[in-house]
Amino acid sequence: MTDHLPPHVEDAGIEDLALAAGRTDEREVRRRLFGFREAISLVVPLALLGLFARNVDWAEAAATVGRASPFFVLLALAIYYLSFPVRAWRWALLLREGGADVRGKQLLRILLLGWFVNCLVPAKLGDLYRSYLVKRRFGISLSRTVGVIVAERLLDVFAVFGLLAVGGTIAFGRTIVADLRLVYLAGAVLAVLISVGFVAMYAVAPRLARYFPTNVRRVGRLFREGVLHSFRALPAAGPLTLIVWLCEALRLYFVLAALGLDLPYSGVIFVAVASSLLTTVPLTPAGFGFVEIAIVYLLTSGFGLAQHDAVAVALLDRAVSVFSVIVVGGILYARNAASERIGATG
């Protein structure tokens, strides 16, 4: 793929629409980030964890975490953060399909900042935040950039479904384990919803647009363009998506190795992608509360691990994939805010 692609627009007036959309972008982002509603979203997962924690042998779980191998923990961190340049490269490919002249290295910092916000607030508002940062730096409409990120998330979901089916088939054969039927059902329901939504966006939305106000039509057209045109990058973005999710599975493999626990490779892939399904439902920051319980449930019901060992895996894995991002992203966020203050006073 060439470095400079000719811009592709849906119609001659699309750039004017993008400029008009930009006037409301900043106000909307500032209104939605870090508000009271986001703080309330922490109550539900804390309540779930409180109910779950009553039956956990925390002394044994803490002892298991305490015996973790620093070498394998560092490997888990390394493979996890190596996936971010791959994600940034993929994001750049998708944005370039809309005519944006960006590279992965230019997006890496913004991507990490978005991940940091997603770890603190629900509803995937970190995706809105990184769209806002791209709009500020590169002048791309927020509506269009959000559409590109939706396409990115769809690629992730498709990869998760494929790996879930392959990993589950290898790990369990053709028999669906009774205790894990809910995982397959959730995946199937999500697949149907996404398929219906995609068809509606492609075929139905343009016909209904004339019944909505001009501002709604404007944002909708930019969003639709961002989603649909991004899929032209599928030949390159598809393999990168697979690499991203294999990195996710490898991170879990190193976490298990750090704790001296053994799981078949197919089982590692199955647990990694199945627990990630819950992060697609933006109820809590980074799926907090739901993902931890899911990891324990999958490891105990599907693979027979002791509960305290499964809890140790969940704690260590989330420390690598969430707490470390809060630390790294927090530093980047503070530096970004400081540079903005200096720029404003200068």
C-alpha positions as CSV (number, residue, x, y, z in Angstrom):
1,M,0.0,0.0,0.0
2,T,1.3,3.4,-0.9
3,D,2.1,6.0,1.8
4,H,0.0,8.7,0.2
5,L,-3.4,7.7,-1.0
6,P,-5.7,10.1,-2.8
7,P,-8.6,11.3,-0.6
8,H,-11.8,9.4,-1.0
9,V,-15.1,11.2,-0.3
10,E,-18.7,10.1,-0.5
11,D,-19.8,13.2,-2.4
12,A,-18.5,16.6,-3.3
13,G,-19.8,18.3,-0.2
14,I,-18.4,15.8,2.4
15,E,-15.5,18.1,3.3
16,D,-17.8,21.0,4.1
17,L,-19.8,18.6,6.3
18,A,-16.6,17.6,8.1
19,L,-15.8,21.3,8.8
20,A,-19.2,22.0,10.0
21,A,-19.1,19.0,12.3
22,G,-15.9,20.2,13.9
23,R,-17.6,23.2,15.6
24,T,-19.4,21.0,18.1
25,D,-16.7,18.3,18.6
26,E,-14.8,19.9,21.5
27,R,-17.9,20.9,23.5
28,E,-19.3,17.4,23.3
29,V,-16.1,15.7,24.4
30,R,-15.6,17.9,27.3
31,R,-19.2,17.4,28.4
32,R,-19.0,13.6,28.4
33,L,-15.6,12.8,29.8
34,F,-15.1,12.2,33.6
35,G,-18.6,13.1,34.7
36,F,-20.9,12.0,37.5
37,R,-22.5,9.3,35.5
38,E,-19.1,7.8,34.8
39,A,-18.4,7.6,38.6
40,I,-21.7,5.9,39.2
41,S,-20.8,3.2,36.8
42,L,-18.2,1.9,39.3
43,V,-20.9,0.9,41.8
44,V,-22.2,-2.1,39.8
45,P,-18.9,-3.9,39.3
46,L,-17.8,-3.2,42.9
47,A,-21.1,-4.8,44.1
48,L,-20.5,-7.8,41.8
49,L,-17.0,-8.2,43.1
50,G,-18.1,-7.9,46.6
51,L,-20.6,-10.7,46.2
52,F,-18.0,-12.9,44.4
53,A,-15.3,-12.2,46.9
54,R,-17.2,-13.8,49.8
55,N,-16.3,-17.3,48.6
56,V,-12.7,-16.7,47.6
57,D,-9.7,-18.0,49.6
58,W,-7.8,-14.7,49.4
59,A,-4.9,-16.0,51.4
60,E,-4.2,-18.8,48.9
61,A,-4.8,-16.4,45.9
62,A,-2.3,-13.9,47.4
63,A,0.2,-16.6,48.0
64,T,-0.1,-17.7,44.4
65,V,0.4,-14.1,43.1
66,G,3.4,-13.7,45.5
67,R,5.1,-16.7,43.9
68,A,4.8,-15.2,40.4
69,S,8.0,-15.2,38.3
70,P,9.1,-11.7,37.5
71,F,10.7,-12.9,34.2
72,F,7.3,-14.1,32.9
73,V,5.5,-11.1,34.2
74,L,7.9,-8.9,32.3
75,L,7.3,-11.0,29.2
76,A,3.6,-10.5,29.6
77,L,4.1,-6.8,29.8
78,A,6.4,-6.7,26.8
79,I,4.1,-8.7,24.5
80,Y,1.1,-6.6,25.7
81,Y,2.8,-3.3,24.9
82,L,4.2,-4.6,21.6
83,S,0.6,-5.0,20.5
84,F,0.1,-1.2,20.7
85,P,2.3,-0.3,17.7
86,V,0.5,-3.0,15.7
87,R,-2.9,-1.4,16.8
88,A,-1.6,2.1,15.8
89,W,-0.4,0.8,12.4
90,R,-3.8,-0.7,11.8
91,W,-5.6,2.5,12.8
92,A,-3.4,4.5,10.4
93,L,-4.3,2.1,7.6
94,L,-8.0,2.6,8.3
95,L,-7.8,6.4,8.5
96,R,-5.8,6.6,5.3
97,E,-8.7,4.9,3.5
98,G,-10.6,8.2,4.1
99,G,-7.7,10.2,2.7
100,A,-6.0,11.1,6.0
101,D,-2.2,11.3,5.7
102,V,-1.2,9.7,9.0
103,R,1.3,7.1,10.1
104,G,1.1,4.6,13.0
105,K,3.9,6.2,14.9
106,Q,2.0,9.5,14.9
107,L,-1.0,7.7,16.5
108,L,0.7,5.6,19.1
109,R,0.7,8.2,21.9
110,I,-3.0,9.1,21.1
111,L,-3.9,5.4,21.2
112,L,-2.3,4.9,24.6
113,L,-4.2,8.0,25.9
114,G,-7.4,6.5,24.7
115,W,-6.7,3.2,26.4
116,F,-5.9,5.1,29.6
117,V,-9.3,6.9,29.5
118,N,-11.1,3.6,28.7
119,C,-9.6,2.1,31.9
120,L,-11.1,5.0,34.0
121,V,-14.5,5.6,32.4
122,P,-17.2,3.4,30.9
123,A,-19.0,3.5,27.5
124,K,-15.7,3.3,25.6
125,L,-15.3,7.1,26.1
126,G,-11.6,6.6,25.6
127,D,-12.4,6.0,21.9
128,L,-14.2,9.3,21.7
129,Y,-11.3,11.0,23.4
130,R,-8.7,9.6,21.0
131,S,-11.0,10.6,18.1
132,Y,-11.0,14.1,19.5
133,L,-7.2,14.1,19.8
134,V,-6.9,13.0,16.1
135,K,-9.3,15.7,15.1
136,R,-7.2,18.3,17.0
137,R,-3.9,17.2,15.6
138,F,-4.8,16.2,12.0
139,G,-8.0,18.2,11.4
140,I,-10.2,15.1,10.7
141,S,-13.8,15.3,11.7
142,L,-14.7,13.7,15.0
143,S,-17.8,12.0,13.4
144,R,-15.7,10.4,10.7
145,T,-12.9,9.3,13.0
146,V,-15.4,7.7,15.4
147,G,-16.8,5.8,12.4
148,V,-13.2,4.5,11.7
149,I,-12.9,3.4,15.3
150,V,-16.2,1.5,15.0
151,A,-14.8,-0.3,12.0
152,E,-11.7,-1.1,14.0
153,R,-13.8,-2.5,16.8
154,L,-15.8,-4.6,14.3
155,L,-12.6,-6.1,13.0
156,D,-11.7,-7.0,16.6
157,V,-15.1,-8.6,17.2
158,F,-14.8,-10.7,14.0
159,A,-11.3,-11.8,15.1
160,V,-12.6,-12.7,18.5
161,F,-15.5,-14.8,17.1
162,G,-13.1,-16.7,14.8
163,L,-10.5,-17.4,17.6
164,L,-13.3,-18.3,20.0
165,A,-14.7,-20.9,17.6
166,V,-11.2,-22.3,16.7
167,G,-9.9,-22.3,20.3
168,G,-13.2,-23.8,21.7
169,T,-13.3,-26.5,19.0
170,I,-9.7,-27.6,19.6
171,A,-10.0,-27.4,23.4
172,F,-13.3,-29.1,23.8
173,G,-14.0,-30.8,20.5
174,R,-17.4,-30.6,19.0
175,T,-19.1,-31.0,22.3
176,I,-20.2,-27.7,23.9
177,V,-19.4,-27.7,27.6
178,A,-22.7,-27.1,29.4
179,D,-21.2,-24.6,31.8
180,L,-19.8,-22.5,28.9
181,R,-22.9,-22.4,26.7
182,L,-23.5,-18.8,27.9
183,V,-20.2,-17.8,26.3
184,Y,-21.2,-19.2,22.9
185,L,-24.7,-17.7,23.2
186,A,-23.4,-14.3,24.0
187,G,-21.0,-14.5,21.0
188,A,-23.8,-15.6,18.7
189,V,-26.2,-12.8,19.8
190,L,-23.5,-10.2,19.4
191,A,-22.7,-11.5,15.9
192,V,-26.3,-11.2,14.9
193,L,-26.7,-7.7,16.3
194,I,-23.5,-6.5,14.5
195,S,-24.6,-8.1,11.2
196,V,-28.1,-6.4,11.4
197,G,-26.5,-3.1,12.4
198,F,-24.0,-3.3,9.5
199,V,-26.8,-4.0,6.9
200,A,-28.9,-1.2,8.3
201,M,-26.0,1.2,8.1
202,Y,-25.3,0.2,4.5
203,A,-28.8,-0.2,3.0
204,V,-31.4,1.4,5.3
205,A,-29.8,4.5,6.8
206,P,-29.4,6.4,3.6
207,R,-33.1,6.0,2.8
208,L,-34.1,7.1,6.3
209,A,-31.7,10.1,6.4
210,R,-34.1,12.5,4.7
211,Y,-36.5,12.3,7.6
212,F,-33.9,13.7,10.1
213,P,-32.7,17.2,10.7
214,T,-29.7,18.5,8.8
215,N,-27.3,18.2,11.7
216,V,-28.2,14.6,12.3
217,R,-27.8,13.8,8.6
218,R,-24.5,15.5,8.5
219,V,-23.0,13.5,11.5
220,G,-24.6,10.3,10.2
221,R,-23.1,10.6,6.8
222,L,-19.6,11.3,8.1
223,F,-19.9,8.4,10.6
224,R,-21.2,6.0,7.8
225,E,-18.3,7.0,5.6
226,G,-15.8,6.4,8.3
227,V,-17.1,2.9,9.0
228,L,-17.8,1.6,5.4
229,H,-14.7,3.1,3.7
230,S,-12.4,1.7,6.4
231,F,-13.1,-1.9,5.2
232,R,-11.2,-1.2,2.0
233,A,-8.1,-1.7,4.2
234,L,-9.2,-5.2,5.1
235,P,-6.4,-7.1,3.2
236,A,-3.8,-5.4,5.4
237,A,-5.8,-4.6,8.5
238,G,-7.2,-8.2,8.8
239,P,-3.8,-9.9,9.5
240,L,-2.8,-7.1,11.8
241,T,-6.0,-7.7,13.8
242,L,-5.1,-11.4,14.1
243,I,-1.6,-10.4,15.4
244,V,-3.2,-8.1,18.0
245,W,-5.4,-10.9,19.4
246,L,-2.6,-13.5,19.3
247,C,-0.6,-11.0,21.4
248,E,-3.6,-10.9,23.8
249,A,-3.5,-14.7,24.1
250,L,0.2,-14.8,24.5
251,R,0.0,-12.2,27.3
252,L,-2.4,-14.6,29.2
253,Y,0.0,-17.5,28.4
254,F,2.9,-15.7,30.1
255,V,0.7,-14.7,33.1
256,L,-0.2,-18.4,33.5
257,A,3.5,-19.3,33.2
258,A,4.4,-16.7,35.8
259,L,2.1,-18.4,38.3
260,G,3.3,-21.9,37.4
261,L,0.0,-22.9,35.9
262,D,-0.5,-24.9,32.7
263,L,-3.2,-24.6,30.1
264,P,-3.3,-25.9,26.5
265,Y,-2.6,-23.3,23.9
266,S,-6.1,-23.6,22.6
267,G,-7.5,-23.1,26.1
268,V,-5.4,-20.0,26.5
269,I,-6.8,-18.5,23.3
270,F,-10.3,-19.5,24.3
271,V,-10.1,-17.8,27.7
272,A,-8.4,-14.7,26.4
273,V,-10.9,-14.0,23.7
274,A,-14.0,-15.2,25.6
275,S,-13.3,-12.9,28.5
276,S,-12.7,-10.0,26.0
277,L,-16.2,-10.4,24.8
278,L,-17.4,-8.6,27.9
279,T,-15.3,-5.5,27.1
280,T,-17.5,-5.0,24.0
281,V,-20.4,-4.2,26.4
282,P,-19.4,-0.8,27.6
283,L,-21.0,-0.9,31.1
284,T,-17.9,-0.4,33.2
285,P,-14.4,0.9,32.6
286,A,-12.3,-1.8,30.8
287,G,-15.1,-4.3,31.7
288,F,-14.1,-4.0,35.4
289,G,-15.9,-6.5,37.5
290,F,-17.3,-8.5,34.7
291,V,-14.0,-9.6,33.0
292,E,-12.4,-10.7,36.3
293,I,-15.4,-12.9,37.2
294,A,-15.5,-14.2,33.6
295,I,-11.8,-15.2,33.7
296,V,-12.3,-17.1,37.0
297,Y,-15.5,-18.7,35.7
298,L,-13.9,-19.9,32.4
299,L,-10.7,-21.2,34.1
300,T,-12.6,-23.1,36.8
301,S,-15.6,-24.4,34.8
302,G,-13.9,-25.0,31.6
303,F,-10.4,-26.1,32.6
304,G,-10.7,-27.3,36.2
305,L,-8.4,-24.8,37.9
306,A,-8.7,-24.3,41.6
307,Q,-10.7,-21.1,42.4
308,H,-7.8,-19.4,44.2
309,D,-5.5,-20.1,41.2
310,A,-8.0,-18.7,38.8
311,V,-8.4,-15.6,41.0
312,A,-4.6,-15.1,41.0
313,V,-4.6,-15.3,37.2
314,A,-7.4,-12.7,36.9
315,L,-5.6,-10.4,39.3
316,L,-2.2,-10.6,37.6
317,D,-3.6,-10.4,34.1
318,R,-5.6,-7.3,34.9
319,A,-2.6,-5.8,36.6
320,V,-0.7,-6.2,33.4
321,S,-3.5,-5.1,31.0
322,V,-5.3,-2.4,33.0
323,F,-3.3,-1.2,36.0
324,S,-0.1,-0.8,34.0
325,V,-2.1,1.2,31.4
326,I,-3.4,3.5,34.1
327,V,0.2,4.1,35.2
328,V,1.7,4.6,31.8
329,G,-1.3,6.4,30.4
330,G,-1.5,8.6,33.5
331,I,2.0,9.8,32.9
332,L,1.3,10.5,29.2
333,Y,-2.0,12.3,30.1
334,A,-0.2,14.5,32.7
335,R,2.5,15.4,30.2
336,N,-0.1,16.1,27.5
337,A,-2.0,18.4,29.8
338,A,1.2,20.2,30.9
339,S,2.2,20.8,27.3
340,E,-1.2,22.2,26.5
341,R,-1.0,24.6,29.4
342,I,2.5,25.7,28.3
343,G,1.2,26.2,24.7
344,A,-1.8,28.2,26.0
345,T,0.4,30.5,28.1
346,G,3.0,30.8,25.3
